[in-house]
């Protein structure tokens, strides 16, 4: 029984990563980090860099999941 629950959790994790479109989010985060380095002379503050990167990743993942929810009816057709 525990093996089935573990397989279900692994499957759920894969489905969650597919829902958040991890590859697209990684490109968004990469672009944002480059923008942070180009926005200020010298190095950006590390706490701002990490907080901004984490926030952008979470918002982009949530937007991708919300987009999947909205397009669920359209894709069913």
Secondary structure, 3 states (H helix, E strand, C coil): CHHHHHHHHHHHHHHHHHHCCHHHHHHHHHHHHHHHHHHCCCCCCHHHHHHHHHHHHHHHHHHHHHHHHHCHHHHHC
